[in-house]
Amino acid sequence: MEYKKACFMIRNKDYALDGMRSALGLAVENMYSYSVLVDTEIDKLDEENIDRLEMLRDMEGEVFSNVQANCDKNGFEPLTIEEIGEKLRDMDVIVPYGIK
């Protein structure tokens, strides 16, 4: 069975944690699931959200960001806009998440 790949694109910090939880939910449902925080900085994750990030990674998912502060504070994987574009080409489903 081939597993689907999904990516949550998050540009609004108010929806960042919810988008990351949604990625974890899809990973639990046997999808490769990722979140990308684009052009937005979030606060340092609390212990509960750090645990969720680790669970997502245990299921071969990841959270990426093109904002270096997110990578420094929260251990997200850094990607440039160009690298994000390349990553999206591999996805079966792309979800623009939390658009106002």
Residue pairs with C-beta under 8 A, 6 or more apart in sequence:
3 30
3 31
3 32
4 31
4 32
4 92
4 93
5 31
5 32
5 33
5 34
5 90
5 91
5 92
5 93
6 23
6 26
6 31
6 32
6 33
6 34
6 91
6 92
6 93
6 94
6 95
7 33
7 34
7 35
7 36
7 87
7 88
7 91
7 93
7 94
7 95
8 19
8 20
8 22
8 23
8 33
8 34
8 35
8 36
8 95
8 97
9 36
9 38
9 94
9 95
9 96
9 97
10 16
10 19
10 20
10 35
10 36
10 37
10 38
10 40
10 97
10 98
11 37
11 38
11 39
11 40
11 96
11 98
11 99
12 40
12 98
12 99
12 100
13 37
13 40
13 41
13 42
14 98
15 97
15 98
16 35
16 37
16 40
16 42
16 98
17 42
17 49
18 97
18 98
19 35
19 97
19 98
20 35
20 49
20 52
20 53
20 56
20 63
21 52
22 35
22 95
22 97
23 33
23 34
23 35
23 56
23 61
23 63
24 33
24 52
24 55
24 56
24 59
24 61
25 33
26 33
27 33
27 55
27 56
27 59
27 60
27 61
28 59
32 60
32 61
33 56
33 59
33 61
34 61
34 62
34 63
34 64
34 87
34 91
35 61
35 62
35 63
35 64
35 97
36 63
36 64
36 65
36 66
36 79
36 84
36 87
37 63
37 64
37 65
37 66
37 67
37 70
37 76
38 65
38 66
38 81
38 84
39 66
39 67
40 67
41 67
41 69
41 70
42 70
42 74
43 73
44 73
44 74
45 53
45 73
45 74
50 74
53 63
53 74
53 75
56 62
56 63
62 77
63 74
63 76
63 77
64 76
64 77
64 78
64 79
64 84
64 87
65 71
65 76
65 77
65 78
65 79
66 78
66 79
66 80
66 81
66 84
68 78
70 76
71 77
71 78
79 87
88 94
